[in-house]
């Protein structure tokens, strides 16, 4: 009996592709090649080279001649300015995460009400800051909250303030302003995430709760919030990573001032990599690369912690199943 050609092509040894599937795989890699090249050229290669540069005393210009090992890391870990920028980043991350995530949940619950009129307009208004360039927001807010800016003019004109307030020249006020604007900027995207989570909850649960006589608060704490726990981990992780990498708003609004009291880690890295005023007239790309490596490791550590927390239930179930399997044997 003669085997058809299509079946014969599939009758290949285990672990090998048939000629037809091999052709498909080749074309798949051909179409993937541009993306692979772009990824390695613009992402993987710079990350690898930043690790290499961190072991050199290199200004960013010329060949890599002076290998200094871990000296850049030792200088960073003993630098008061580095630790101050680290603490500033923690303040910024904590403030923007709590405010933007919390208020976004409240907004999402309100705007998820089917009876609310004009909810599409409200969603658009709250989402507009997300699609606005962060650097532009920083420049505009700098002009508004400057010593002679619009905000102080309005407050003194209406008698609310007796004299202009130095919002950007006081370290505490400047950090509070940064957190407030950063929270406002991230409010819209967190609202969208929460809305996606709310709309994934079956309406049958709410209808059953309503029939049982449960009010708004009981429904919120016994149905809505428990079912939103999985997406909470994702929102928190995205908000924290975004806050750690805050740069353009800080650069355009305060530029790290006054006296580095609002300088974040990203701005610290930028200043040493591309500005010569902090190192005697010469940039320090190797030093900045070491700071970037530490920032990357810190972000990776935070991501791992959140991943463990998000999948803790699955991990416990996996361990329980493995334990049962051992007992069964």
N, C-alpha and C positions, 0 to 999 in steps of 0.2 A: 504494500500500500504506500502510495506516494504522499509524503507529508507536505502540506501547503507551505508556501514560501514564508508567510507571516509567522506561522507557528515555528518553522525551522529557525527563523532569526532569533526567536525568544529562547530556543533550546541551546543555551550557552552554559559553560561551567560556572559554578557558584563563585561569586565574587567578581565576575567580569561582566561588562556591559555588552549588550548586543550591538551590532553596527548601527542600528537605528537609534538606540538610546545614547550611544556614544556621540553620534552626530548632534543630537539634541543638547547633550551636555556641553559640547564644544561651542555651539551657538549661544548657550546660556552664559558661558564664561566670556564670550566675545562681547555680549551686551552688558555684562557686569564690569568689564575692564575699565571703561571711563570712570565709573564711580570708585573703583578700587584705586586707580591712579590718583584721583583727586583726594581720596581719603589719606593715602600714604604721603602725598606731597604736601597737603595743607594741615593734616592733623597728626598722623603717626610720626613723621620725620621731625617736626618741631618739638614734639614731646620727648622723643629720644635724644635729640640734640640738647635740649634744656638740661637733661641729666648730665650730659657730657660737659657742657659749659660750666656747670656748677662746681666742677673740680679744678677750674682754672681761674687765675687772676686775669681776666680778659675784659677789655673795654667794649667789645663789640665790633672793633675795627682791627683788621690785620689778622695774622695767623695766631693759632693757639700755641704759645711758646712756654708760658709759665704755669706749670702744673703745681697746684698747692694742696691737693688732696681734699681733706675735710675742713680746711681753714675757713672757707666761706660759711659753712654750717656752724662752726664754733663762734665766729663773729656774730652771726645772726642770733644764736641762742643766748648770747651775752649782751645783746643790744637792747637798750631800754626803748628805743624808738620802734623796733620790731615788735616787742611785746605790747607796747601801747597801741600800735596799729592792729594787733591781734585782738586785744580787748575791745577796741573800737568796733571791729567787725562783729564780735560777739554781741555787743550792745545793739548794733544795727540789726543783726539777724534776729535776735530775741524780740526786739520791738516790732519790726515789720511783720514777723511771723504771727505773733499773738494778735496784733491789731488787724492785719489784712485777712488772715484766715478766720478769725472770730467774727468780724463784721461782715465778711463775705458770706458766712453761713447764715447770719441773720437776714441779709438781703436776699439770699437764695430762697429761704423759707417764705419770705414775703412775696417775692416775685414768682414763686411756684404756685401761688394760689390761682386757680382757674377762674375765679370770679373777679379778679383784679383787672380793672380797665387800664389800657395803655401800658401793659407790662412790657410789650416789645420796645416801646419808646424808652422806658426806664432802663431796660437791659442795655440798650444802645448807649444811653448817656453814661452809665457806669463803666461800660467797656471802652469808651473813647480814649481814656488815658493809656490803655494797654497798647493801642496802635499808634500812639503819638511817640515820636522819637524822644528817648530819655534825656539826651543831651539838650534838646530844645527846651524840655520842661525845666531842666536845671538852670539854663540861661534866663528863661522867663521868670522863674521863681527868685533868682538872684536879684533881678531888677525890682521885683515886687517887695521882697523882704530886706532889701538893702537899707542902710541908715536913712537915706533920702528917698526910699522907694515908695510905691503906691500905698502899701499897707500902713506904714507909719504916718503918711500924709492923711489918710482917711481917719485913723485913730485919733490923731491930734486935732483934726478939723472938727470932729464930732465930740471932742472933749473926753473920750474914753481913756486916752493917755495924756499925761501932762507934758511929756517930752518923748522924742523918738527912742525906740528900743534897739539896741545893737544886736539884732538877731544872729548875724553872721560873724560877729567879732567876739562873742562870748561862747566858750567851749560847750557848756551845758545846753544853752539855747540852740546853738547850731546843730548839735546832735539830735535834740528833740525835733527840730525842724526837718532834718534829714530823715528821721524815722517817720514823721508824719507824711512827708511827701512820698517817700518810698512805699509806705503802706497804701496811700491813695493810688499810686501807680499800679500796684499789684492787686488791688481790690477786684478789678473787673475779671481778670483771668481766674482768680480763685472762686469768684461767684459762678463762673461758667462751669468749673469743675464740680462745685457743690450742686448746681442745677442738674448736671448729668447724673450725679448720684441720686438725687431726689426723684428724678423721673424714671429711674430704674426700679424704684420700689413699687410693687404691685398695688393698685388701688383697692384690691379686694381686702387687704389688711386694714386700710383706713375705714372701709365700709363696715367691716366686722367690728372694729373698735367703736365706731359710731353707734352701731346697733346695741352694743354692750353698755352704752352710756359713758364711754370714755371721753373726757374733755380734751382740749388742745394740749395742755401740759402733760397729761398722762400719755397721750398719743406721741408727743414729742420725745419723751424720755424712755418710753417702752417700745416704740416702733421705729421712729425716724432715726434717732441718734444711734441706737445699736446697729441698724442696717447700714449706717454711713461709716462705720469703723474701718472697713477695708479701704475706702477711698481717702479717709483721713490721713493714713500713713503716706499715701502718694502725694497729697497736697502739701503736707508738712515737709516732706523731702524736697519737693520742687521749690517750695518757698525758702527753705534753709539754704539750699545750694545756690539759688538766685541771689540771696542776701550775702552769702560769702563772696560771691563774684561781683559785688556791687562796685562799679567803677565810674561810669559816665555821669551819673547823677552827682556823685561826690566830687568828681573833677570839675564839673561846670558850676556847681552850687557853692562849695566851700573851698575847693582845691586842697582839702586836708587841714585847713586852718580852723581856728587860730592856733598857731604853734603845734601843729600836727595832732590836735585834739579830736579831729574828725577824720584823720587819715586811716583808711581801711587797708587791708593787706594788698588788694589789687592796685591801689594807688601807690602804696609803698614800693611795690615791684616796678611799676611804671616809672616812678621818679628816679630810681637807681639805674634802670635800664636805659632811659632816654634823656635824662637830665643830668647835667654836670655840676650843678650848684651844690650838691650834697657830698661830693667826693673830690674836692680840690680841682675842679675844672676838667674832670674826665669821667665819662660814664663807667658804670661797673656792671656789665652784662652778666658776668659770672656770678657775682653776688646776688643780683636780681634773679638769676636762674635758680640758685639755691633756695631763695625765698619762694619761688614758684613751685619748686619740687615739694617743699614743706606744705605749701597751701594745697597742692594736689593730693598729697598723702592724707592731710587732714580731711579734705572733702571725701576722699575714698573711704576713710574710717567712718565718717558720719553716715555715708550711704550704706555701708555694711551693717551698721547698727540698726538702721531703719529697716533694712531688708530682713534682718533676723527678727525684729519686732513684728514686721508685717506678716511674715510666714511662720511665726512661732507656733501657731495652732497646727499648721501642716507638719512642722518639724516634730512636734510632740506626737502627732498621730502616726508619723512614719516610725518613730522610735517604738511606740506602743505595738505597731504591727510587726516590727522586726523582733521585738521581745516575745510576742505571741508565737511567731514562727519558730523561734529557738525552743520555746517550751513544747511546741507541738512535735518537734523532732525528738 
